[in-house]
Amino acid sequence: MGRCLALLVFVVAACSPKNAAAPDATTTGGGDGGVDPNDGARSGTRLKLTYYAFSDGTTQWFGLYDSERKENCTPFDGTWPDGNTYCVPDWSGSVVYSDSKCTSPEIDEYIGSTCASTTQRYVLDQAYDACREEYLPTHLYLTGAANNATTYFVKNFDGTCSTVITVDPSFEKVYAISSEVPTTDLVQLQMSAPAGDATFGVRSWTSADGAVLPTLLHDAANNLDCSPQYYGDAATAASCAPTGAFGAFLDHDNLCKQPALDITSTCAAPPYAYTFPSGASCPSDLASYHSVGAKLASPTLFEPFGTTCSSETASAGDSYYSVGAPLALAPLQRTPDTDGTHRIQLIHYGDGASLHFRDPTYLYDSQQNAVCVPEQLADGTIRCVPTNSTQVTTGFFYSDSLCSKPIDVVDIYTGPSTCAPPTLPVYVRKYLPTTGCTANFELHQPTTELGSLFYKNGTTCTKYTPSEEVLYGVGPAISTSDFVTAAITIDN
């Protein structure tokens, strides 16, 4: 079944804080770039903006802080059963049940063998919405004392209760629920109407006390909410893709050229769907977006697998829809600021007119010539660390035919030979054993393309044949002290 493409990841990452802000910290609340240095964001009398305050003077949004409840909160957990959105405090764990009918809730908390077993104060109960294909909040509970439970049950997607699950004490512990927090104790937020020029408007989460957190763009020409999509950290151009689109991963022709969207039969079709190129695709291929068309009567379905197109059986509980021609997405410029007094630069999206929309997650380190994101490191510091999903491959490759000399490798997927060469990342990550609650990694730079490599195939040392990939060496570790530190602060 199609699921929503995570176009708002960059917003969620910035505004769903899991590290508590120091309640006694303050900042002037300034930003960098734009006519309004805060790019439209502001604190209210109760909800306060929180910031990453970098040592070079740059500030970047972190999220929101409820000054009455004295805790971080976020509007990004979804719509509640009453149709409203609330600023929900940080939470962890999941709601499970002590009985086979799933009527007596309790809390299952991950503790981890290397992580201190300090639990969050809250847990959020969620129910699966089959029409939106996501979990939405239903209850916010305060965590009570550990109850020494050895088994529990969980609710399935369809609301039924699972079979019994045995607690594994090596990584989880079960707690009682202390009490429920009513939504009336939380701050309600509303999504504002678009504000901007004739091409784009900005939509913000707002509260009655005056807080504003810019969140979405609105494409005025197509009358749709959208978020920037682009390929690669170094991208200078982007397009604004519709939010809430569902993935059309099936086709209704035997060449897999006519996408079909499957939706639960009791649900209304969404306005938009997205697809990816079928057959041989390239790393730089982005999703295309389409209006959802007519319902298909008794369709013959197919599913692409690489360069093949295989038949697929229709589900009795689903309805299938055609999709229209690709939408012409509105273009955006993506540009780091050029404030010569700061090393860390904000990144803004523009439309050639008045749009100046801040990327709330990613920043640009002008000294390292790399896009970076604030992260808490294993030593407890927060630094703007170069971001890239490419990881160092360890423990697989060898540089000699006896498989006696292991070598770390950067494996870059290229796609078919018809694809443009991918951009080599500036930095890659080598993950190390975790000794605490924070991921432990080293940063390295790729070096030159490697020649013959080998791997162990059972007890045989076999020459490795790359397939749609290029293998690079790994340079020495880069000291994290080379990257700019930040502290989380709360606006006055």
GURO-945360 format. One line per 10 residues: for each residue z, y, x of C-alpha. Coordinates in Angstrom, 3 decimals. Layout:
Z,Y,X | ...
***
This chain:
0.000,0.000,0.000 | -0.797,3.485,1.264 | 2.066,5.443,2.702 | 2.507,9.135,3.423 | 1.332,10.232,6.846 | 4.203,11.728,8.772 | 2.763,15.193,9.254 | 6.160,16.812,9.045 | 7.665,14.913,11.900 | 7.802,18.067,14.006
9.823,19.817,11.313 | 12.181,16.938,10.673 | 12.875,16.498,14.358 | 13.879,20.103,14.686 | 15.960,20.417,11.576 | 17.680,17.074,11.217 | 20.274,17.580,13.965 | 22.351,14.589,15.018 | 24.328,16.449,17.703 | 27.090,18.595,16.265
26.784,22.291,17.006 | 29.904,23.902,18.428 | 31.441,25.824,15.514 | 32.825,28.577,17.773 | 29.498,29.297,19.509 | 27.529,32.395,18.563 | 24.163,33.936,19.336 | 22.333,37.069,18.380 | 19.833,34.897,16.516 | 16.826,36.368,18.300
13.516,34.610,18.785 | 10.498,35.109,20.961 | 7.075,36.297,19.919 | 5.644,37.785,16.742 | 6.298,41.070,14.940 | 9.453,39.457,13.554 | 11.183,37.881,16.586 | 12.654,35.235,14.282 | 9.258,34.485,12.675 | 10.734,34.851,9.177
13.822,32.687,9.703 | 17.230,34.153,8.919 | 20.787,33.175,8.137 | 22.504,33.560,4.799 | 26.121,34.364,4.079 | 26.966,30.624,4.034 | 24.029,28.783,5.593 | 23.559,29.863,9.208 | 20.631,29.210,11.500 | 21.394,27.162,14.580
19.457,27.542,17.818 | 18.690,25.996,21.120 | 19.607,28.849,23.456 | 17.835,28.201,26.761 | 19.182,29.449,30.069 | 16.046,31.589,30.548 | 16.748,33.521,27.320 | 14.339,31.732,24.955 | 15.766,30.635,21.603 | 14.309,27.987,19.307
15.444,26.879,15.859 | 17.635,23.804,15.748 | 18.493,23.645,12.045 | 21.111,24.885,9.598 | 24.905,25.071,9.615 | 27.094,25.158,6.502 | 29.770,27.681,7.512 | 31.918,26.835,4.474 | 31.996,23.090,5.199 | 31.783,23.697,8.975
29.041,21.157,9.651 | 25.322,20.925,10.388 | 23.079,20.159,7.436 | 19.398,19.626,6.670 | 17.109,19.949,3.626 | 14.801,17.194,4.855 | 16.433,14.136,3.276 | 14.339,14.518,0.104 | 14.679,15.224,-3.601 | 17.813,14.084,-5.451
17.816,12.452,-8.928 | 18.488,15.864,-10.531 | 15.220,17.146,-9.058 | 16.934,19.450,-6.557 | 17.085,19.605,-2.770 | 20.383,20.112,-0.957 | 21.465,20.832,2.595 | 22.867,17.411,3.503 | 25.317,16.995,6.401 | 24.583,14.691,9.326
25.049,11.050,8.404 | 24.527,7.596,9.801 | 24.743,3.972,8.746 | 23.555,2.483,5.481 | 25.027,1.568,2.124 | 25.493,-2.173,1.638 | 27.409,-4.153,-0.977 | 30.308,-6.560,-0.956 | 29.101,-8.513,-4.013 | 25.981,-10.508,-4.880
25.086,-8.155,-7.761 | 25.101,-5.066,-5.509 | 27.610,-3.148,-7.597 | 30.402,-2.554,-5.036 | 29.119,-0.296,-2.233 | 30.449,-0.148,1.313 | 29.056,1.111,4.614 | 27.370,-0.793,7.424 | 27.505,1.160,10.676 | 25.647,0.378,13.900
28.084,0.385,16.806 | 26.019,-1.009,19.698 | 27.340,-2.827,22.717 | 27.019,0.179,25.052 | 27.764,2.978,22.576 | 31.209,4.206,21.627 | 32.011,3.088,18.082 | 32.558,6.612,16.732 | 31.165,6.746,13.209 | 29.653,9.696,11.423
31.768,11.237,8.685 | 29.140,10.520,6.014 | 26.625,7.963,4.830 | 23.718,8.750,2.503 | 22.819,6.253,-0.197 | 19.103,6.103,-0.938 | 16.854,4.416,-3.483 | 13.238,3.468,-2.923 | 10.764,5.463,-5.002 | 7.716,3.227,-5.449
5.490,6.110,-6.553 | 6.315,8.354,-3.606 | 6.648,5.330,-1.300 | 9.774,6.660,0.350 | 13.528,6.441,0.120 | 15.190,9.348,-1.696 | 18.877,10.330,-1.717 | 21.170,9.267,-4.563 | 24.779,9.567,-3.307 | 26.617,11.072,-0.343
29.760,9.180,0.619 | 32.647,9.843,2.983 | 33.242,6.970,5.377 | 36.617,5.265,5.065 | 38.419,2.736,7.219 | 36.889,-0.437,8.650 | 37.428,-3.264,6.167 | 36.793,-6.273,8.448 | 34.079,-7.641,6.151 | 32.154,-10.602,7.577
29.282,-10.605,5.059 | 27.427,-8.138,2.854 | 24.377,-7.745,0.577 | 21.632,-5.112,0.460 | 19.345,-3.814,-2.267 | 15.704,-4.796,-1.924 | 12.757,-2.449,-2.495 | 12.615,-3.443,-6.163 | 16.341,-2.921,-6.767 | 17.285,-6.600,-6.714
20.145,-7.831,-4.552 | 19.461,-9.749,-1.346 | 20.897,-13.041,-0.238 | 24.112,-12.885,1.748 | 23.921,-11.358,5.256 | 26.420,-12.224,7.990 | 27.906,-9.333,9.970 | 27.046,-9.430,13.669 | 30.076,-7.861,15.363 | 28.086,-7.232,18.554
26.272,-4.282,16.958 | 27.630,-3.539,13.466 | 30.852,-2.961,11.574 | 31.526,-2.569,7.852 | 33.604,0.288,6.441 | 35.019,1.116,3.050 | 33.841,4.172,1.128 | 36.507,6.851,0.992 | 35.042,9.048,-1.759 | 31.778,10.577,-2.990
30.736,14.137,-2.163 | 29.299,15.803,-5.289 | 26.071,17.738,-4.815 | 27.865,20.782,-6.265 | 29.749,20.951,-2.947 | 26.459,21.303,-1.041 | 24.078,24.242,-0.784 | 20.998,23.906,-2.986 | 17.680,24.966,-1.465 | 14.351,25.926,-2.990
10.874,25.945,-1.480 | 9.542,29.493,-1.570 | 6.155,30.594,-2.827 | 3.572,31.107,-0.046 | 3.829,34.425,1.784 | 0.977,35.511,4.031 | -2.659,36.531,4.143 | -5.705,35.467,2.135 | -6.219,32.366,4.293 | -2.736,31.010,4.928
0.732,31.494,3.531 | 4.050,30.268,4.906 | 6.488,28.395,2.659 | 10.176,28.308,3.532 | 13.329,26.560,2.473 | 15.524,29.273,0.974 | 19.048,29.381,-0.439 | 20.730,31.709,-2.913 | 22.924,33.110,-0.140 | 19.849,34.427,1.699
19.015,31.748,4.286 | 15.312,31.238,5.105 | 13.807,28.419,7.197 | 9.965,28.505,7.507 | 8.688,24.972,7.003 | 5.138,24.596,5.626 | 1.777,26.273,5.597 | -0.237,26.816,2.445 | -4.033,26.727,2.592 | -4.977,29.421,0.096
-8.677,28.473,-0.129 | -7.942,24.836,-1.026 | -4.651,25.682,-2.787 | -2.656,23.014,-0.983 | 0.386,22.758,1.245 | -0.474,21.590,4.731 | 0.828,20.991,8.242 | -0.968,21.330,11.594 | -2.599,18.232,13.055 | -4.114,18.047,16.539
-4.705,15.637,19.382 | -2.825,15.922,22.655 | -0.111,18.231,23.933 | -2.680,20.512,25.539 | -4.598,21.105,22.288 | -5.517,24.739,21.632 | -7.081,24.053,18.226 | -5.666,22.350,15.164 | -6.464,21.868,11.497 | -4.159,22.108,8.513
-3.873,18.686,6.844 | -2.569,18.241,3.274 | 1.040,17.139,3.010 | 1.962,14.238,0.750 | -1.358,12.428,1.254 | -1.389,8.633,1.021 | -3.199,6.263,3.359 | -6.343,4.568,2.018 | -6.440,1.496,4.259 | -8.693,-0.710,2.132
-12.375,-0.456,1.245 | -14.418,-1.458,-1.798 | -17.606,-2.399,0.039 | -18.341,-5.238,2.467 | -19.197,-2.823,5.290 | -15.771,-1.152,5.074 | -17.351,2.275,4.615 | -16.042,3.159,1.126 | -12.262,3.642,1.269 | -10.047,2.554,-1.597
-6.497,3.760,-2.232 | -3.987,1.309,-3.708 | -1.121,2.647,-5.808 | 1.541,0.903,-7.892 | 0.010,0.607,-11.376 | 2.847,2.478,-13.098 | 2.401,5.511,-10.797 | 0.030,8.452,-11.048 | -2.521,8.741,-8.270 | -1.758,11.414,-5.638
-4.222,14.288,-5.218 | -5.125,13.439,-1.613 | -5.623,10.408,0.627 | -6.276,10.036,4.324 | -8.314,7.494,6.258 | -9.081,6.666,9.876 | -12.505,5.692,11.225 | -13.236,2.004,10.707 | -14.606,-0.116,13.520 | -14.397,0.984,17.127
-12.179,4.068,17.207 | -11.195,6.450,19.973 | -7.710,7.647,20.937 | -8.654,11.179,19.916 | -9.704,10.191,16.382 | -7.640,12.048,13.803 | -7.238,11.181,10.152 | -9.759,12.555,7.686 | -8.489,13.811,4.334 | -10.069,13.287,0.929
-9.539,14.060,-2.725 | -8.605,10.954,-4.695 | -11.384,9.960,-7.090 | -11.759,7.720,-10.113 | -9.841,4.548,-10.789 | -11.807,1.466,-9.764 | -12.209,-1.237,-12.403 | -11.799,-4.779,-10.981 | -12.783,-3.783,-7.435 | -13.860,-6.228,-4.758
-11.711,-5.262,-1.820 | -12.100,-5.466,1.941 | -9.954,-4.515,4.917 | -11.202,-3.485,8.364 | -9.857,-5.334,11.408 | -11.330,-3.801,14.549 | -15.098,-4.213,14.168 | -14.873,-6.833,11.376 | -14.612,-6.320,7.622 | -12.625,-9.024,5.824
-12.173,-9.674,2.108 | -8.816,-8.795,0.581 | -7.258,-10.005,-2.679 | -6.316,-7.311,-5.187 | -2.649,-7.156,-6.197 | -1.892,-7.576,-9.881 | 0.710,-4.808,-9.701 | -1.548,-2.201,-8.112 | -4.327,0.101,-9.231 | -7.172,1.106,-6.916
-8.945,4.445,-6.604 | -12.033,5.701,-4.828 | -11.805,8.659,-2.465 | -14.191,11.560,-2.169 | -15.997,13.084,0.787 | -13.866,14.400,3.650 | -12.224,17.753,2.979 | -13.100,20.665,5.239 | -9.666,21.408,6.671 | -8.822,24.992,7.503
-8.851,25.594,11.282 | -5.881,26.895,13.264 | -5.354,28.155,16.793 | -2.424,26.661,18.707 | -1.229,28.926,21.480 | 1.855,29.155,23.708 | 3.327,32.646,23.988 | 2.829,34.578,27.231 | 6.152,36.357,27.607 | 6.386,36.901,31.345
10.182,37.259,31.268 | 10.752,33.665,30.096 | 9.794,30.310,31.551 | 10.072,28.471,28.213 | 7.496,29.770,25.735 | 7.331,29.307,21.985 | 4.139,27.856,20.508 | 2.527,29.566,17.513 | -0.284,28.739,15.113 | -2.701,31.477,14.108
-5.743,31.856,11.864 | -7.467,34.816,13.509 | -5.829,37.142,10.995 | -2.108,37.745,10.436 | -0.728,34.189,10.550 | 1.972,33.705,13.202 | 3.592,30.364,12.365 | 6.085,28.970,14.850 | 6.042,25.340,15.869 | 9.708,24.529,15.235
9.892,21.591,17.650 | 7.562,21.864,20.633 | 7.760,24.462,23.378 | 5.800,25.138,26.546 | 7.287,25.083,30.042 | 5.082,27.565,31.886 | 6.382,26.488,35.299 | 5.774,22.776,34.732 | 2.555,23.454,32.777 | 3.738,20.998,30.139
4.728,20.933,26.494 | 8.426,20.122,26.204 | 11.065,19.404,23.592 | 14.851,19.855,23.767 | 16.626,16.547,24.335 | 20.144,15.516,25.152 | 20.021,13.481,28.357 | 22.261,10.663,29.509 | 24.336,13.115,31.583 | 25.158,15.097,28.411
23.004,18.141,29.194 | 20.296,19.419,26.860 | 17.039,20.263,28.611 | 13.477,21.034,27.601 | 11.912,17.774,28.747 | 8.141,17.181,28.861 | 7.138,15.202,25.826 | 4.728,12.306,25.894 | 4.725,8.921,24.221 | 3.250,7.207,27.292
5.752,4.885,28.932 | 5.730,3.280,32.337 | 5.004,-0.458,32.159 | 7.574,-2.304,34.242 | 8.083,-5.967,35.064 | 4.568,-7.141,34.150 | 2.117,-6.155,36.883 | 2.012,-7.200,40.535 | 0.009,-5.678,43.368 | -0.643,-8.989,45.185
-2.249,-12.325,44.317 | 1.045,-14.186,44.870 | 2.844,-12.076,42.231 | 5.564,-11.294,44.752 | 5.279,-7.482,44.703 | 6.027,-5.979,41.275 | 4.508,-2.570,40.595 | 5.138,0.042,37.915 | 1.981,1.080,36.077 | 0.827,3.768,33.659
-1.487,2.042,31.179 | -3.762,4.544,29.395 | -5.770,3.318,26.403 | -9.333,4.629,26.556 | -10.986,3.024,23.539 | -14.602,1.830,23.717 | -16.935,3.125,26.418 | -18.443,5.557,23.906 | -15.158,7.496,23.740 | -14.508,10.616,25.767
-12.104,9.995,28.659 | -8.516,10.580,27.509 | -6.442,13.328,29.065 | -4.018,11.954,31.626 | -0.455,12.997,30.688 | 1.341,15.365,33.051 | 4.509,13.255,32.890 | 5.376,9.739,31.737 | 8.717,8.113,31.015 | 10.323,5.124,32.609
13.156,3.863,30.425 | 16.269,2.539,32.138 | 19.172,0.438,30.829 | 21.280,2.484,28.424 | 24.923,2.892,29.320 | 25.944,5.170,26.464 | 24.686,6.513,23.146 | 21.752,8.456,24.611 | 18.469,6.945,25.812 | 18.324,6.836,29.607
14.971,7.503,31.275 | 13.271,8.896,34.351 | 10.301,11.243,34.380 | 7.394,10.477,36.705 | 3.898,11.808,37.277 | 0.912,9.428,37.203 | -0.913,9.083,40.496 | -4.356,7.585,41.179 | -6.249,4.849,39.391 | -5.225,1.420,40.660
-7.469,-1.379,41.908 | -6.880,-5.092,41.383 | -3.612,-6.051,39.731 | -2.109,-9.405,38.832 | 0.290,-10.843,36.275 | 2.158,-14.102,35.769 | 0.516,-16.459,33.309 | 3.227,-19.079,33.097 | 3.615,-20.225,36.693 | 0.131,-19.023,37.716
-0.544,-15.633,39.245 | -3.658,-14.353,37.472 | -5.877,-11.357,38.117 | -5.611,-8.812,35.323 | -8.816,-7.655,33.626 | -8.395,-4.254,31.952 | -9.788,-3.955,28.415 | -10.422,-0.449,27.087 | -7.748,0.903,29.406 | -7.266,2.506,32.800
-4.271,1.682,34.993 | -2.637,4.358,37.148 | 0.130,4.311,39.711 | 3.515,5.948,39.227 | 4.824,8.723,41.439 | 8.465,9.247,42.449 | 11.071,10.184,39.865 | 11.332,13.879,39.009 | 14.854,15.290,38.997 | 15.881,16.406,35.513
17.502,19.430,37.166 | 13.956,20.800,37.436 | 13.952,21.413,33.664 | 15.542,24.279,31.761 | 18.932,23.714,30.120 | 19.914,24.764,26.615 | 23.044,25.018,24.482 | 23.203,24.672,20.702 | 24.516,27.880,19.145 | 25.199,29.170,15.644
23.976,32.498,14.307 | 26.578,35.067,13.279
***
